[in-house]
């Protein structure tokens, strides 16, 4: 008897958890995704001009701020001295090279957007997986739509992880270039390469915003167009959809 009570309690908890996934997924679908599309479009539209109202981050992404990016390298003339006799003094000055804080502040905003995308994908994917009916012969067109939607969400989720990896690789690459400056302070090309790398990462970051906007748009459009089949993949399915 006690075991039955435990099983019953566990079953209720699982059903509550599944209902929670459904509520979160539908909120994401009908509210969060459209809000993200509008928000990220504002970020994109702000590129190259002044920030717009009700979007705190937009000023961070204006192309006008690109010229403000500071390498964090001391501009003391001795740092750029190419005479090997002064190498020790040069190395002492170059150790002041720091992270590009202007760029890192922008990357933090983009990383939060990417992490939010990954979280939404996990919830949506779990919700649809819970809606897949038991395996039967025939009448599986709706199930195939569910599976295709899950595959697309998984692809989007993977692109989010790839973007995070790209940001991490930027920091690793920049660190290696800084170490080259410490080792070869007389070679100015290494110093210039950091500037080029920061500029490239800045431009990539701008396109992350555009890509995120487009991903949210297409993902929302795909699910909304197929929502009936996703919720009820089989016309004869007697299971209650979780919504």
C-alpha positions as CSV (number, residue, x, y, z in Angstrom):
1,X,0.0,0.0,0.0
2,X,2.8,2.4,0.9
3,X,4.5,1.7,-2.4
4,X,1.3,2.5,-4.3
5,X,1.1,5.8,-2.5
6,X,4.7,6.6,-3.4
7,X,4.1,5.7,-7.1
8,X,0.9,7.7,-7.2
9,X,2.6,10.7,-5.7
10,X,5.5,10.5,-8.1
11,X,3.1,10.2,-11.0
12,X,1.3,13.4,-9.9
13,X,4.6,15.2,-9.6
14,X,5.7,14.2,-13.1
15,X,2.3,15.3,-14.5
16,X,2.8,18.7,-12.7
17,X,6.3,19.0,-14.2
18,X,5.0,18.2,-17.7
19,X,2.2,20.8,-17.3
20,X,4.9,23.3,-16.2
21,X,6.8,22.6,-19.4
22,X,3.7,23.2,-21.5
23,X,2.9,26.5,-19.7
24,X,6.4,27.7,-20.1
25,X,6.7,26.6,-23.8
26,X,3.4,28.3,-24.8
27,X,4.4,31.5,-22.9
28,X,7.7,31.4,-24.8
29,X,6.0,30.8,-28.1
30,X,3.2,33.4,-27.8
31,X,5.0,36.1,-25.8
32,X,8.8,35.7,-25.4
33,X,9.7,34.9,-29.0
34,X,7.8,37.9,-30.5
35,X,9.3,40.2,-27.8
36,X,12.8,38.9,-28.7
37,X,12.2,39.6,-32.4
38,X,11.2,43.2,-31.7
39,X,14.0,43.7,-29.2
40,X,16.8,42.3,-31.4
41,X,15.4,44.2,-34.4
42,X,15.8,47.4,-32.4
43,X,19.4,46.5,-31.7
44,X,20.0,45.9,-35.4
45,X,18.2,49.1,-36.4
46,X,20.3,51.1,-33.9
47,X,23.5,50.1,-35.8
48,X,25.1,53.2,-37.2
49,X,22.9,55.7,-35.5
50,X,22.1,57.0,-32.1
51,X,20.4,54.7,-29.5
52,X,16.7,54.5,-29.5
53,X,14.3,54.8,-26.6
54,X,13.4,51.9,-24.3
55,X,16.5,49.9,-25.4
56,X,19.3,50.4,-23.0
57,X,21.8,48.2,-24.8
58,X,21.4,49.8,-28.2
59,X,24.1,52.4,-27.5
60,X,26.5,49.6,-27.0
61,X,25.9,48.3,-30.5
62,X,26.1,51.6,-32.5
63,X,28.9,51.5,-35.1
64,X,29.9,54.9,-33.8
65,X,31.2,53.3,-30.7
66,X,33.5,51.1,-32.7
67,X,36.1,53.9,-32.9
68,X,36.0,54.1,-29.1
69,X,37.3,50.6,-28.8
70,X,40.5,50.8,-26.8
71,X,43.2,48.1,-27.0
72,X,44.3,48.8,-23.5
73,X,47.9,49.0,-24.6
74,X,50.0,51.8,-23.0
75,X,50.7,54.5,-25.6
76,X,54.0,55.3,-24.0
77,X,56.5,55.7,-26.9
78,X,58.8,53.2,-25.1
79,X,56.2,50.5,-25.6
80,X,56.6,50.8,-29.4
81,X,60.4,51.1,-29.2
82,X,62.0,48.7,-31.6
83,X,65.5,48.9,-30.2
84,X,66.4,45.6,-28.7
85,X,68.6,47.2,-26.1
86,X,65.4,48.5,-24.4
87,X,63.6,45.2,-24.5
88,X,63.4,44.8,-20.8
89,X,61.9,48.2,-20.3
90,X,59.5,47.6,-23.2
91,X,58.3,44.3,-21.7
92,X,57.7,45.9,-18.4
93,X,55.4,48.5,-20.1
94,X,53.6,46.0,-22.3
95,X,52.6,43.9,-19.4
96,X,49.9,46.6,-18.9
97,X,48.0,45.2,-21.8
98,X,44.5,44.4,-20.6
99,X,41.3,42.9,-22.0
100,X,39.3,45.1,-24.3
101,X,36.7,46.2,-21.7
102,X,34.6,48.1,-24.2
103,X,34.2,45.0,-26.3
104,X,33.7,42.7,-23.4
105,X,30.8,44.8,-22.1
106,X,29.1,44.3,-25.5
107,X,29.9,40.6,-25.5
108,X,28.3,40.1,-22.1
109,X,25.0,41.4,-23.6
110,X,25.2,39.1,-26.6
111,X,26.1,36.1,-24.5
112,X,23.1,36.7,-22.3
113,X,20.9,36.7,-25.5
114,X,22.5,33.5,-26.7
115,X,22.1,31.8,-23.4
116,X,18.4,32.9,-23.4
117,X,18.0,31.3,-26.8
118,X,19.5,28.0,-25.6
119,X,17.2,28.0,-22.6
120,X,14.1,28.6,-24.8
121,X,15.1,25.9,-27.2
122,X,15.5,23.3,-24.4
123,X,12.0,24.1,-23.0
124,X,10.3,24.1,-26.5
125,X,12.1,20.9,-27.4
126,X,11.0,19.1,-24.2
127,X,7.5,20.3,-24.6
128,X,7.1,18.9,-28.1
129,X,8.8,15.6,-27.1
130,X,6.3,15.2,-24.4
131,X,3.5,15.7,-27.0
132,X,4.8,12.8,-29.2
133,X,2.2,10.0,-29.0
134,X,3.0,6.4,-28.6
135,X,4.5,4.5,-31.6
136,X,1.8,3.1,-33.9
137,X,1.6,2.0,-37.6
138,X,0.3,4.7,-39.9
139,X,-1.1,8.1,-39.3
140,X,2.3,9.5,-38.5
141,X,2.3,12.6,-40.6
142,X,1.8,14.8,-37.5
143,X,4.5,12.9,-35.7
144,X,6.9,13.6,-38.5
145,X,6.1,17.3,-38.2
146,X,6.9,17.1,-34.5
147,X,10.2,15.4,-35.2
148,X,11.1,17.9,-37.9
149,X,10.4,20.8,-35.5
150,X,12.5,19.2,-32.8
151,X,15.4,18.8,-35.2
152,X,15.1,22.4,-36.2
153,X,15.1,23.5,-32.6
154,X,18.1,21.3,-31.9
155,X,19.9,22.9,-34.9
156,X,19.2,26.3,-33.5
157,X,20.4,25.2,-30.1
158,X,23.6,23.9,-31.6
159,X,24.2,27.2,-33.4
160,X,23.9,29.0,-30.0
161,X,26.6,26.8,-28.5
162,X,28.8,27.4,-31.5
163,X,28.4,31.2,-31.0
164,X,29.5,30.8,-27.4
165,X,32.5,28.7,-28.4
166,X,33.4,31.4,-31.0
167,X,33.4,34.1,-28.3
168,X,35.6,31.9,-26.1
169,X,38.0,31.3,-29.0
170,X,38.3,35.1,-29.5
171,X,39.6,35.5,-26.0
172,X,42.0,32.6,-26.4
173,X,43.3,34.0,-29.7
174,X,43.7,37.5,-28.2
175,X,45.5,36.1,-25.2
176,X,48.0,34.4,-27.5
177,X,48.6,37.6,-29.4
178,X,49.2,39.5,-26.2
179,X,51.8,36.8,-25.2
180,X,53.4,37.4,-28.6
181,X,53.7,41.1,-27.8
182,X,55.3,40.3,-24.5
183,X,57.8,38.0,-26.3
184,X,58.4,40.2,-29.4
185,X,57.6,43.8,-28.4
186,X,59.6,45.1,-31.3
187,X,57.2,43.6,-33.8
188,X,54.4,46.2,-34.2
189,X,52.3,43.9,-36.4
190,X,51.4,41.8,-33.4
191,X,50.0,45.0,-31.8
192,X,48.1,45.9,-34.9
193,X,46.7,42.3,-35.1
194,X,45.0,42.7,-31.8
195,X,43.2,45.8,-33.1
196,X,42.1,43.9,-36.2
197,X,41.0,40.9,-34.1
198,X,38.9,43.2,-31.8
199,X,37.3,44.9,-34.8
200,X,36.5,41.5,-36.4
201,X,34.9,40.3,-33.1
202,X,32.9,43.5,-32.9
203,X,31.5,43.0,-36.4
204,X,30.8,39.3,-35.7
205,X,28.9,40.4,-32.6
206,X,26.7,42.7,-34.5
207,X,25.8,39.9,-36.9
208,X,25.1,37.7,-33.9
209,X,22.3,40.1,-33.1
210,X,20.9,39.9,-36.6
211,X,21.2,36.1,-36.7
212,X,19.4,35.8,-33.3
213,X,16.6,38.1,-34.6
214,X,16.2,36.0,-37.7
215,X,16.4,32.7,-35.8
216,X,13.6,33.8,-33.4
217,X,11.5,34.9,-36.4
218,X,11.8,31.7,-38.4
219,X,11.4,29.5,-35.3
220,X,8.3,31.3,-34.2
221,X,6.9,31.2,-37.7
222,X,7.6,27.4,-38.1
223,X,6.0,26.4,-34.8
224,X,2.9,28.7,-35.2
225,X,2.2,27.4,-38.8
226,X,2.3,23.8,-37.5
227,X,0.9,24.3,-34.0
228,X,-2.2,22.2,-34.5
229,X,-0.2,19.2,-35.7
230,X,2.3,19.7,-33.0
231,X,-0.3,19.7,-30.3
232,X,-2.4,16.9,-31.8
233,X,-0.3,14.9,-34.3
234,X,-3.0,12.3,-34.8
235,X,-6.6,13.0,-35.5
236,X,-7.6,9.8,-33.6
237,X,-5.3,10.6,-30.7
238,X,-7.3,10.5,-27.5
239,X,-4.5,11.8,-25.3
240,X,-5.1,15.3,-23.9
241,X,-2.7,17.8,-25.3
242,X,-0.7,19.6,-22.6
243,X,-1.8,23.2,-23.1
